[in-house]
C-alpha cells in the first residue's frame, strides 16, 4: 500500500509488477514519444488507458519532459482535461538493455484521429460533432491560459483524445509551463514541439515578443492547427498548408483566420471562440449544453425541451446520442432533475441499443424510477411498460418493481388505477405464485368492485388472460366466482360480455360438474339480456359449453369412466376469437373496436374519472349497447335504469352488484335449490336478470310488468380484503340496507368471500343445508328456503309494480272482517 501511495503522490513506484493495472494492446498513434495502451484494472476489470515513455539514459530530456507532464496532469483538473488516475516509474528490461519507463494511468480514451475514422460521420452530422469537440477543447485551453496563466504549447490533433462518451479532452502536458516574463526561456521543453505547429515568434525564439503577447497567443495558433487537421483529415506537414482553407466551413473561417493572425496580440482568445462563431450554434451543441446545466432550468423549460427531444434525437448523430445524450438523460432521471416526458426520450434512445446494452444502460435507471413519488413519472412508466417490460427479469419484477407498482391499485386517480391494472398483463407472468396469490389477487378482487365500469371490465379481462399463471387450487377458488357472481351480474353490459368471454376463454380449467351446475345456469340467463352484444356472446358460450357436455356424454357412453370424461376441457377452435378479444383489448393501442373506450391502451383516450357520477357510467353503457345492436328497438329492449335511482329496494352503488355482501344470492333467489328441480317460467328468469339485490328477510310481492334493476350500498366497515383501496360507496338519501361485510372469508379465498351467506331464517336446519353443504355447487348462489309454507309460490317471484302487494292487503282485510 505504501508503494502504491508513493507512486500516486511522488510519481514513482517499485516497478511494473506493482502497477495495479494490466497493460493491453497499443493504439497506432500517440503524442510525441509516448505509447498509448489499452488497459484494465486488476481489481474490477474496468477499462483504463496507460501511457508509457521509455529512455535508456536517466538524463534523457524526454524523461524530464515526461516527468513534467505527469506532474502537470496530476495537478490540473478540468472537465475537458484528461483525468489522471495513477503513475509510476520502473526499470524494464528490453532484451539485455535496461530502460527507465514512466507509466501514466488515465480514464479510458482513444486518440482523436482514430475515433474520427471509427465514427465515419459526414455532412451536417460531422460538422455538429466537430463543433462540439472544438467547443470542449477551446474551454480547456481557455482554462489553462486565462485562469491558470499556463501555456500548453502544443495544441494539435495528437494532443486530443476522446472518451467513451465521445467527449474531447486535452492532454500531452510535457511542454506545459507558466506564463512568466521572468522565465528565460519561458517554454523549457519547446524543442518537443513540431516545427509545423510553431507560430512565427516561437520558430524564431523571439522570447521578448512572446512575453509581451497575451497568454493565449501560442495556444490560439495551436487551435488553428487543430481545426485545419480535423477538417482536412490529414496531419499538418508544414506551416504553409494552413493557408489552404478549402476544407474549413465558411461560418468558421473568420475565427480560423483570427486564430492564425501573424500578430500575436491580435489572435482570438479561445474563450471567445465558441461564443463568436455561428458554427458553434447547432442542435447538438445546444442540446448537450442544455442537459449539462439542467438543474438551472425551470420546469417549463424542462418540459418543453423533453417533449421535443425524441424527435430531435433522430436528427442528431446516432452514436453521439447513444454514448453522450443517453447517459446524461439517465442520470438526470435517476437524480430527479428531469421531467416525466424525458422517459419517452430515454426509451426511444434505448430502443436503438442491443438487448444486452439496453439491460446495462437503461434498465437500472427504469427500475429505480419505479420508486419515484412523482405521479407523472409513474404514469409514464406504466404507459410505456410494453417497451421494456419483457426485458425485466422475474426476480427484479417480483422483488423491486411490483411492490411499487402495486401502490397504483389504490390510487385515487382512476386513470392510474387502470394503467396499473393493464400493466399486470406484462408483469404477472414474471411474478411468483406467492406474490400472485398473496397480493395481486387481493388487489384484483377490489378492482372488480371499483366505481369505474371500465376498470371492472378490464379486471375481468385481465383475470382471463392471467388464468394460466395461477395454480390449480387458486383457479378453482377464484375464476368461477369472479366471472359468474360478479362479472355476469354487473349492470355495465361490456362487463357482462367480458365475463362471458372470460368463461369461454378459460373453459379448459373447469370440470364437467362445474360447467353443468355453476357456469351454464348463469350464462343461460344472459340469453335474454337487454344488451344485444351480451346475448350474442352468451349464445356462443352456451353452444360451446353444450358441445363440451355432449362430448362428456359420448365419453361416458363409450365406457371411458367419469374420471376421464370430466377432466379439463380445452378451448374449442370456434371460441378462439373470444380469448383473442380479451388479449387484444389490453395489448393493442389505438385499435378501433367495440370496447375501445374500455380497454384501449392509448393514454390520450379519456377514461371516466374517479369523481364521475353514476349516470355518466350508464350513459357510456347505453352508447356501447346501441353501437353493438343498432337494430334493437327501444320498446323491445329497455335500457337498465340509472344506478343512482331508487325504487324502494335500497341504496344503489355505481351501477354494480357488489359480490362481497350477504346479498350475492339475491336477485337469483327465484332459482330453486338444485334438489327441488322446480320448473321456472321464462318471465321469472327475465325478472331474475333485472331484479335488484335485496335481503331475503324483506321479500316484497310485486307484479312482473315493471322491472327495474336496483342496487344496494355496501357497509362502510370492511375487512382487510375490502379495506382502504376499495371504492367508496356514494352517499344517497335513500336508507341503506342492512348488509353484512365479507370479513368472514379468509384471505386465501378471495372470490370465495363473495359467495352468498346463509339467509337469516328461523329454520336453522334449512339454513345449514343451503350453505354448509360443501358438495352442493349451488350453495354460493342458491335461493333461501321460503320463510313460511302457507305463502303461495307466486308471491315470492319477481318484482314489478305495487299492484300485487295492494291486492294481498285487500284479501287480508276481507278475511279479518268476516
URJOBEL-V691805 format. One record per backbone hydrogen bond with DSSP energy under -1.0 kcal/mol. CO is the residue of the C=O (numbers start at 0). NH is the residue of the N-H. Records with the same first field share a line. If there is no record, write none. Layout:
CO: NH  NH
//
This chain:
0: 4
1: 5
2: 6
3: 7
4: 8
5: 9
14: 17
15: 18
19: 41
21: 39
24: 37
30: 33
34: 51
35: 26
36: 49
37: 23
38: 47
39: 21
40: 44
45: 40
47: 38
48: 105
49: 36
50: 103
51: 34
52: 101
54: 99
56: 59
59: 63
60: 64
61: 65
62: 66
63: 67
64: 68
65: 69
66: 70
67: 71
68: 72
69: 73
70: 74
71: 75
77: 80
79: 169
82: 106
85: 104
87: 102
89: 100
91: 98
93: 96
96: 93
98: 91
99: 54
100: 89
101: 52
102: 87
103: 50
104: 84  85
105: 48
109: 161
110: 114
111: 115
112: 116
113: 117
114: 118
115: 119
122: 126
123: 127
124: 128
125: 129
126: 130
127: 131
128: 132
129: 133
130: 134
131: 135
132: 136
133: 137
134: 138
135: 139
136: 140
137: 141
138: 142
139: 143
140: 144
141: 145
142: 147
143: 149
148: 178
150: 176
156: 159
158: 170
159: 111
160: 168
161: 109
162: 165
166: 162
168: 160
169: 81
176: 150
177: 179
179: 182
186: 189
188: 191
189: 192
193: 196
194: 197
198: 202
199: 203
200: 205
204: 206
205: 209
206: 210
207: 211
208: 212
213: 216
215: 219
216: 220
217: 221
218: 222
219: 223
220: 224
221: 225
222: 226
223: 227
224: 228
225: 229
226: 230
227: 231
228: 232
237: 240
238: 241
239: 242
240: 243
242: 244
248: 251  252
251: 255
252: 256
253: 257
254: 258
255: 259
257: 260
262: 265
263: 266
268: 271
271: 275
272: 276
277: 280
279: 281
281: 285
282: 286
283: 287
284: 288
285: 289
286: 290
287: 291
288: 292
290: 293
292: 295
293: 296
297: 301
298: 302
299: 303
300: 304
301: 305
302: 306
303: 307
304: 308
307: 311
308: 312
311: 314
316: 320
317: 321
318: 322
319: 323  324
320: 325
323: 327
324: 328
325: 329
326: 330
327: 331
328: 332
329: 333
330: 334
331: 336  337
338: 341
339: 342
340: 344
341: 345
342: 346
343: 347
344: 348
345: 349
346: 350
348: 351
349: 352
353: 357
354: 358
355: 359
356: 360
357: 361  362
361: 365
362: 366
363: 367
364: 368
365: 369
367: 370
368: 371
373: 377
374: 378
375: 379
376: 380
377: 381
378: 382
379: 383
383: 386
384: 388
387: 390
388: 391
392: 396
393: 397
394: 398
395: 399  400
396: 401
400: 404
401: 405
404: 407
405: 408
407: 410
412: 416
413: 417
414: 418
415: 419
416: 420
417: 421
418: 422
420: 423
421: 424
422: 425  426
423: 427
426: 429
427: 430
431: 435
432: 436
433: 437
434: 438  439
435: 440
438: 442
439: 443
440: 444
441: 445
442: 446
443: 447
445: 448
446: 449
451: 455
452: 456
453: 457
454: 458
455: 459
456: 460
457: 461
458: 462
459: 463
460: 464
461: 465
465: 468
466: 469
470: 474
471: 475
472: 476
473: 477
474: 478
477: 481
478: 482
479: 483
480: 485
481: 486
482: 487
486: 489
491: 495
492: 496
493: 497
494: 498
495: 499
496: 500
497: 501
498: 502
499: 503
500: 504
501: 505
503: 506
505: 508
506: 509
510: 514
511: 515
512: 516
513: 517  518
514: 519
518: 522
519: 523
523: 526
524: 527
525: 528
530: 534
531: 535
532: 536
533: 537
534: 538
535: 539
536: 540
537: 541
538: 542
539: 543
540: 544
541: 545
542: 546
543: 547
544: 548
545: 549
546: 550
547: 551
548: 552
549: 553
550: 554
551: 555
552: 556
553: 557
554: 559
555: 558
560: 564
561: 565
571: 574
572: 575
574: 577  578
575: 579
576: 580
577: 581
578: 582
579: 583
580: 584
582: 585  586
583: 587
592: 595
594: 598
595: 599
601: 604
608: 611
613: 617
614: 618
615: 619
616: 620
617: 621
618: 622
619: 623
620: 624
621: 625
622: 626
623: 627
624: 628
628: 631
632: 636
641: 644
652: 655
660: 663
664: 667
667: 670
672: 675
680: 684
681: 685
682: 686
683: 687
684: 688
685: 689
686: 690
709: 692
719: 722
722: 725
736: 738
741: 744
751: 754
758: 760
761: 763
762: 766
763: 767
764: 768
765: 769
766: 770
767: 771
771: 773
772: 775
775: 778
777: 781
779: 755
791: 794
792: 795
800: 702
801: 805
802: 806
803: 807
804: 808
805: 809
806: 810
807: 811
808: 812
809: 813
810: 814
811: 815
812: 816
813: 817
//
